[in-house]
Amino acid sequence: MRINLLVVARAVNQLGAFSLAFLTVLLVRSFGASLAVAGAISAGFGVATIPSRLLGGRLADRLGRRRTILIGLVGCAAAQLGIATAPNLAAAAGCAVLLGLAFELYEPPSQAAIADAVAENERAAAFSLLTTAMAVGNMGAGLVADFVGQSNLRWLFVVDAASCLACAVIVIFALPKDQTLPLRGLEAVDEARGGSPWQDRGLLALTAAGTVFALIYMLMLVSLPLSLAADRINPAKAALVVTVSTVSLVLGRPLLNRRPIAAPSDAAAFAAGYALMALGLAWYIPAHTLAAFFLPTVAWSVGNLLLSGRAFAVVTRLAPVGATARYLAVYGLSWGIASVAAPMLGAWLIGGFGPGTLWAAMSVTCVVMALTQPMLLGRLASRHWARPSHPLPRVRQYL
């Protein structure tokens, strides 16, 4: 029940998570910033999210899941209201950076709370449910943004702040009160593990693989409008393709729970997931009408469904007791890297070589991942990189 409430809370939060797409426009229109200055401020927000995620992982293991999530949500709401009511550009810029510092605080503890609440063999399904719920919330966010943004862009940030506070209220009821882990507990975890998460070769290898997946996913999002425009299709129609993807995620979840495809091994799930993504992306190459993009989108979306939740489940198995959130925080940096690299890489490939080259390169990359990811998982399963088998009773008592 608590997991369902937490998933609902994140979906509510995601329903309001549309304001950032309009940050640059707001800075130009309402505060008179040049495009260069507005872009620099938006970049400052993006850079601030990197330490935010790492701090979120640290605080979640030190202060507790619920406290950290609430700090992040309230911090986001305050910064968004600051942007909405800022009297000048300097104030808006300062609030944008503060928003970045709070923006990722709640990601690692949210994921760690799910890992805490379900059995190890159910974590992949639980993380997949979270991914699907957030996709549904993101689809609804576009509709809300279209309605609210017609009056004043500042109201977008007000509504987004309200969604953060609504999410915080649900979290209060969804998660139990935290028990603080003393500093000596964190030190015991690191000592038993042989150092910080940055010294865990298994985690770093998974993060590298996760960065490839995140880059593929972000490339699809940022390059799809450019690809449609190259075929003289209204780039705004990319929203319809994203809707097809979201519907595929929702309808695909019950199918994945049926035999004979229910509960596949990690290696089989990663191989099948990347193979389906490779098929869908290759299928994009001959697509030159909007309708032709729909079936390929179903293929790669089902592949995404197999991959997204399972990767987080593998990371939680690597983490020692008391360090789950910090491990998830390090792994989550893959999305920050991809968010910076994808727009530049997508524009370069499409502008220089055309959409077909982009989709072909991404498809080949998925094939490579389908072959190599199971090998990586095999090494992890051999316990060469995996956590020590002995329990950590002095740390466990604080959880």
C-alpha positions in Angstrom: 0.0 0.0 0.0 2.8 2.4 0.9 4.6 1.7 -2.4 1.4 2.5 -4.3 1.0 5.8 -2.5 4.6 6.7 -3.2 4.1 5.9 -6.9 1.0 8.0 -6.9 2.9 10.9 -5.2 5.6 10.8 -7.8 3.0 10.8 -10.6 1.3 13.8 -9.1 4.7 15.5 -8.9 5.4 14.6 -12.5 2.0 16.0 -13.6 3.3 19.4 -12.7 6.8 18.9 -14.0 6.5 21.0 -17.1 7.7 24.4 -16.1 11.4 23.8 -16.8 10.7 23.5 -20.5 9.6 27.1 -20.4 12.4 28.5 -18.1 14.4 29.9 -21.0 11.3 31.5 -22.6 10.2 33.0 -19.3 13.6 34.6 -18.7 13.5 36.1 -22.2 9.9 37.3 -22.2 9.4 38.4 -18.6 12.9 39.5 -17.5 14.3 40.7 -20.8 17.3 38.3 -20.9 19.0 37.6 -24.1 19.0 34.1 -25.5 22.6 33.6 -24.5 22.0 34.8 -20.9 18.8 32.7 -20.6 20.6 29.7 -21.9 23.5 30.2 -19.5 21.0 30.4 -16.6 19.3 27.2 -17.7 22.7 25.5 -18.0 23.4 26.7 -14.4 20.2 24.9 -13.3 21.4 21.7 -15.1 24.9 21.8 -13.5 23.3 22.3 -10.1 21.3 19.1 -10.4 24.5 16.9 -10.4 25.5 17.7 -6.8 21.8 17.7 -5.9 21.5 14.0 -6.8 24.7 13.1 -4.9 23.6 15.0 -1.8 20.2 13.4 -2.0 21.8 10.0 -1.8 24.0 11.0 1.1 21.1 12.6 3.0 18.8 9.7 2.4 21.2 7.3 4.1 22.0 9.8 6.8 18.7 11.5 7.7 16.3 9.0 6.2 14.2 8.6 3.1 11.1 10.6 4.1 13.0 13.6 5.5 15.2 13.9 2.4 12.2 13.6 0.0 10.3 16.3 1.9 13.3 18.6 2.0 13.7 18.2 -1.8 10.0 18.8 -2.6 9.6 21.8 -0.3 12.9 23.2 -1.6 11.7 22.8 -5.2 8.3 24.5 -4.4 10.1 27.4 -2.7 12.5 27.9 -5.6 9.7 27.7 -8.2 7.6 30.2 -6.3 10.7 32.4 -6.2 11.0 32.3 -9.9 7.3 33.0 -10.4 7.5 36.1 -8.1 11.0 37.3 -8.9 11.2 41.1 -9.3 14.2 41.0 -11.6 16.5 38.8 -13.7 19.1 38.3 -10.9 16.6 37.0 -8.5 15.1 34.7 -11.1 18.6 33.4 -11.9 19.4 32.8 -8.2 16.1 30.9 -7.8 16.8 28.8 -10.9 20.1 27.6 -9.5 18.5 26.9 -6.1 15.9 24.9 -7.9 18.6 22.8 -9.5 20.2 22.2 -6.1 16.9 20.9 -4.8 15.6 19.3 -8.0 17.3 15.8 -7.6 17.3 15.5 -3.9 14.2 13.3 -3.8 15.2 10.9 -6.6 17.6 8.7 -4.7 15.5 8.4 -1.5 12.3 7.7 -3.6 14.0 4.9 -5.4 15.7 3.6 -2.2 12.3 3.7 -0.4 10.9 1.4 -3.1 13.9 -1.0 -2.7 13.3 -1.0 1.1 9.7 -1.9 0.9 9.6 -4.8 -1.6 11.4 -8.1 -1.8 14.5 -8.3 -3.9 12.8 -10.4 -6.6 10.0 -7.8 -6.9 12.1 -4.7 -7.2 12.3 -4.7 -11.0 8.5 -4.7 -11.3 8.2 -2.0 -8.6 10.7 0.3 -10.4 9.0 -0.4 -13.7 5.7 0.7 -12.1 7.3 3.9 -11.0 8.7 4.5 -14.5 5.2 3.9 -16.0 3.4 6.2 -13.5 5.9 9.0 -14.2 5.4 8.6 -18.0 1.7 8.9 -17.5 2.2 12.0 -15.3 4.5 13.5 -17.9 1.9 13.0 -20.6 -0.7 14.8 -18.5 1.8 17.5 -17.8 1.8 18.6 -21.4 -2.0 19.1 -21.4 -1.7 21.1 -18.1 1.1 23.2 -19.6 -0.9 24.0 -22.7 -3.9 25.2 -20.6 -2.0 27.1 -17.9 0.6 28.6 -20.2 -2.0 30.5 -22.2 -2.3 33.2 -19.6 1.1 33.9 -18.1 4.2 31.7 -18.0 4.8 32.6 -14.4 1.7 30.5 -13.5 3.4 27.4 -14.8 5.9 27.6 -11.9 3.1 28.3 -9.4 1.3 25.1 -10.5 4.5 23.1 -10.5 5.2 24.3 -6.9 1.7 23.2 -6.0 2.3 19.7 -7.4 5.5 19.4 -5.3 3.6 20.3 -2.1 0.8 17.9 -3.0 3.4 15.2 -3.5 4.9 16.1 -0.1 1.6 15.7 1.6 1.1 12.2 0.1 4.7 11.2 1.0 4.0 12.1 4.7 1.3 9.4 4.7 3.0 7.0 2.4 6.3 6.6 4.2 7.0 5.7 7.8 9.0 8.0 10.1 12.8 7.9 9.6 15.3 6.5 12.0 18.5 8.4 11.7 21.7 6.5 10.8 24.6 7.9 12.8 27.8 8.9 11.0 29.6 5.9 12.4 27.0 3.7 10.7 27.8 5.3 7.3 31.5 4.8 8.0 30.9 1.2 8.8 29.1 0.7 5.6 31.9 2.3 3.6 34.6 0.3 5.5 32.8 -3.0 4.9 32.4 -2.2 1.2 36.0 -1.2 0.8 35.3 2.5 0.2 32.7 4.8 -1.2 30.4 4.0 -4.1 32.9 5.6 -6.4 35.3 2.8 -5.5 32.9 0.0 -6.5 33.9 -1.2 -9.9 30.6 -3.0 -10.4 28.6 0.1 -9.8 30.8 2.2 -12.1 30.4 -0.4 -14.9 26.7 -0.4 -14.4 26.6 3.4 -14.5 28.6 3.4 -17.7 26.0 1.0 -19.2 23.2 3.1 -17.8 24.6 6.2 -19.4 24.4 4.5 -22.8 20.8 3.6 -22.2 20.0 7.1 -20.9 21.7 8.7 -23.9 19.7 6.5 -26.3 16.5 7.4 -24.5 17.2 11.2 -24.4 18.3 11.1 -28.1 14.9 9.8 -29.0 13.1 12.5 -27.1 15.2 15.5 -28.4 15.8 14.2 -31.9 12.3 13.0 -32.8 10.9 16.6 -33.5 14.0 17.3 -35.6 13.5 14.0 -37.5 9.8 14.8 -38.1 10.7 18.3 -39.3 13.2 16.8 -41.8 10.3 14.8 -43.3 8.2 18.0 -43.4 6.0 16.9 -40.6 5.0 19.4 -37.9 7.5 18.7 -35.1 4.8 19.4 -32.5 3.4 16.0 -33.6 6.2 14.4 -31.7 3.8 14.7 -28.7 1.5 12.1 -30.4 4.5 9.7 -30.7 5.3 10.2 -27.0 1.6 9.5 -26.2 1.9 6.2 -28.2 4.9 5.4 -26.1 3.1 6.1 -22.8 0.1 4.0 -23.8 2.4 1.2 -24.8 4.0 1.3 -21.3 0.7 1.2 -19.6 -0.8 -1.6 -21.7 2.5 -3.6 -21.8 2.8 -3.9 -18.0 0.0 -6.5 -17.6 1.3 -8.5 -20.6 4.8 -8.8 -19.1 3.3 -10.4 -16.0 1.8 -13.3 -18.0 3.5 -16.6 -18.9 5.8 -17.4 -20.7 7.4 -14.0 -20.4 6.8 -13.4 -16.7 9.8 -12.8 -14.5 12.6 -13.3 -17.0 16.2 -13.4 -15.7 18.1 -10.1 -15.7 20.3 -11.2 -18.6 17.3 -12.3 -20.7 15.4 -9.1 -19.9 18.3 -6.9 -20.9 19.0 -8.8 -24.1 15.3 -8.8 -25.1 14.8 -5.1 -24.1 17.7 -3.9 -26.1 16.8 -6.1 -29.1 13.3 -4.6 -29.1 14.7 -1.1 -28.9 17.1 -1.9 -31.8 14.1 -3.1 -33.8 12.0 0.0 -33.2 14.9 2.4 -33.9 15.8 0.6 -37.1 12.1 0.7 -38.1 12.3 4.5 -37.8 14.7 4.7 -40.8 12.1 4.1 -43.5 9.4 6.0 -41.7 8.5 9.2 -43.5 4.9 9.8 -42.3 3.6 10.3 -38.8 1.6 7.1 -38.8 4.7 5.1 -39.8 6.4 6.1 -36.5 3.7 4.5 -34.3 4.4 0.8 -34.6 8.2 1.3 -34.2 7.4 3.4 -31.1 5.5 0.5 -29.6 8.5 -1.8 -30.2 11.1 0.3 -28.4 8.7 1.3 -25.7 8.1 -2.3 -24.7 11.9 -2.7 -24.8 12.2 0.3 -22.5 9.7 -1.3 -20.1 11.9 -4.4 -19.8 15.0 -2.3 -19.1 14.2 0.7 -17.0 13.1 -0.8 -13.7 15.5 -3.8 -13.9 18.6 -1.6 -14.0 17.7 0.1 -10.7 17.0 -3.3 -9.1 20.4 -4.6 -10.1 22.0 -1.5 -8.5 20.2 -2.0 -5.2 21.5 -5.6 -5.1 25.0 -4.3 -5.4 24.6 -1.8 -2.5 25.5 -2.8 1.0 23.1 -2.3 3.8 22.6 1.4 4.5 24.1 2.6 1.2 21.3 2.0 -1.2 20.4 5.6 -1.8 24.0 6.6 -2.4 24.5 3.8 -4.9 21.3 4.9 -6.7 22.5 8.5 -6.7 25.8 7.6 -8.4 23.9 5.5 -11.0 21.4 8.3 -11.6 24.2 10.6 -12.7 23.9 8.8 -16.1 20.8 10.8 -16.8 22.5 14.1 -16.1 25.3 13.2 -18.5 22.8 12.1 -21.2 20.7 15.3 -20.8 23.8 17.4 -21.6 25.1 15.3 -24.4 21.9 14.2 -26.3 20.8 17.6 -27.7 24.3 18.3 -29.1 24.8 14.8 -30.5 21.3 14.6 -32.0 21.6 18.0 -33.7 25.0 17.1 -35.1 24.0 13.7 -36.5 20.7 14.9 -38.0 22.2 18.1 -39.3 25.3 16.5 -40.8 24.1 13.1 -41.9 20.3 13.0 -41.7 17.8 11.3 -39.4 18.4 7.8 -41.0 22.0 7.9 -39.8 20.9 8.8 -36.3 18.4 6.0 -36.0 20.9 3.5 -37.5 23.6 4.4 -35.1 21.3 4.1 -32.1 20.0 0.8 -33.4 23.5 -0.6 -33.7 24.3 0.6 -30.2 21.3 -1.2 -28.8 22.4 -4.4 -30.6 25.9 -4.0 -29.0 24.2 -3.5 -25.6 22.0 -6.6 -26.0 25.2 -8.6 -26.4 27.4 -7.0 -23.8 25.0 -6.2 -20.9 24.3 -9.9 -20.1 28.1 -10.4 -20.0 28.4 -7.6 -17.4 25.5 -9.1 -15.4 27.3 -12.5 -15.5 30.4 -11.0 -13.9 28.3 -9.3 -11.2 26.5 -12.6 -10.5 29.8 -14.3 -10.1 30.3 -12.1 -7.0 33.6 -10.8 -8.5 32.3 -7.2 -7.9 29.3 -8.0 -5.7 28.8 -7.0 -2.1 30.4 -9.1 0.7 28.2 -12.0 1.8 28.6 -11.3 5.6 25.9 -9.3 7.3 26.4 -5.9 8.8 24.4 -6.1 12.0 25.8 -2.8 13.5 24.5 -0.9 10.5 21.3 -2.9 10.0 19.9 -1.9 13.4 19.5 1.7 12.3 17.3 0.9 9.3 
